[in-house]
Amino acid sequence: MVKGRKWCILALCGLILLTPTGMGESSGNDDPPQLIIDQGQGLFVEGNQTITGSYVDEELPAVLSWRIYSGLEIIDEGDLQSSLSQNAHSVESSRTTWAFSFELNLSSYAPCSCLLEIHATDSSGQGEVAQLILFAQDEGMGQLPPRIIFDEESGQLTGTVTLSASSLDDDGVIGAQWALSDDSDISMSCIHTWIAAPESITWNNVSGVLTGPMSSHSWSLDTTNYEDGEYSLLVRAVGEDGLTSPCACQTVGIDNHAPTAMIDGPTEVVEASGVIQFDGSGSSDQHWGREGLVFLWVLDGGADGQIIESGDDYRTFDVDASESGNYSLSLTVADNAGFSDSVIHQFNISNQDPVAVLRIGGQPLEDEGVVTLADEDHWLIECSDSTDTDNDKPSLTCTWYIDGEPIMTGWERQLQCPDDLSESHTLMLEVTDNDGGSDTITVTFGVQGTPSDPMYIDEEEDAGFWMLMMIIAGILVSIYLVFILIRSYGGHSSTIPKWKRE
């Protein structure tokens, strides 16, 4: 059972990582946009060139623009919003495809080893970049410098990963080199798309195979040889003539260690109104801290069944403190690399029993008390002063018993005069809350001037009692007088004479 639960949690974590907004939200999907350029890499441009492609998303982009790099400089740029036209069909049922096109004239920039970048940003701030290597040759010019681009954004890396890049000059595919650095100066430079090759860096030749329709270079990187942290991943193209391209640079994270999940919260709580807050912000990754962690909370034991909440901002979890019971709260934290850790916190919300307060005619009575009631048809009985926790008091139930038999419920009732007044009766109040906790008060009562009055004494029985007392007293006095007379008589009698024998 425990093993099955663990796999369930891990599966949920996987879903969370695929849903950035977390499972706790039920709104529609908001995936990052997609950009597609129709032309292939290494395109030769002579004069004017029409560039076409597609934008795919749930709605039109907030930003769609292009720019052209020659070396490290931007030599031209423009906006593509006005060129968008919706296609007749969608790539997915919930997404729409818009086509774009624009004219490029590189004749004024030739010769040029250029790179076209198209940037898109949706209304949620999610972005996408598409790149295209272009060459514009000028008559009489020799070999053009090469260009290189990453085939995709690498992001978070763990274990052994496969990286790829397209490395071209105007003759076709050429060699490439890569480097990984944690130098802070290089990291600052990496905010730009293209940078000059740093002098202090050590380059590694790409020895992988050529793959894909664009003949990309592919190579493996064992990230376990590096400490967890943030790095700059650089690639450059190297031609046979020794010419090199500007460096393409990405900021990547290496993460080979699972985070640690922690829950801070009580284990014993008395039931009350409000909530109990459990804090998971002590959870952390070895290097990356709490940033980027996804939190998955699962609560078991409540009347509403299992409760699940998750997201990257769910660092705390609130539990209704008004429902007593034994609970199990689990927290699973997952990082961007897919590692996760779980912890389970057991806690108990204990019910506080009510305290019964009984009033008859406004007079409070104690348990096992005795009361004589005025000779009337009925009397007001109340339990509204009974106490409990704030959350339970409105739901208290008062049950009234006469001689052990339940006769009515309610906070205020009329106690009818019993038909049988030959003996005393008992009135019991039982106060019960919605968790089954209870308290009772029992009193003995009767009507004044009747045998039911606990203080009632029958006059005939009383006269007989005193008569008996007088007879007993007379007998005792007679015995005492006889004793006195005997003592007196014995005091006047003479002693028997005795003669002394000679």
Secondary structure, 3 states (H helix, E strand, C coil): CHHHHHHHHHHHHHHHHHCCCCCCCCCCCCCCCEEEECCCCCEECCCEEEEEEEEEECCCCCEEEEEEEECCEEEEEEECHHHCEECCCCCCCCCEEEEEEEEEECCCCCCEEEEEEEEEECCCCCEEEEEEEEEECCCCCCCCCCEEEECCCCCEECCEEEEEEEEEECCEECEEEEEEECCHHHHHHCCCCEECCCCCCCCEECCCCEECCCCEEEEEEEHHHCCCEEEEEEEEEECCCCCECCEEEEEEEECCCCCECCCECCCEEECCCCEEEEECCCCEECCCECCCCEEEEEEECCCCCCEEEEECCCCEEEEECCCCEEEEEEEEEECCCCCEEEEEEEEEEECCCCECCEEECCEEECCCEEEEECCCCEEEEECCCCECCCCCHHHCEEEEEECCEEEEECCEEEEECCCCCCCCEEEEEEEECCCCCEEEEEEEEEECCCCCCCCCCCHHHHHHHHHHHHHHHHHHHHHHHHHHHHHHHHHCCCCCCCCCCC
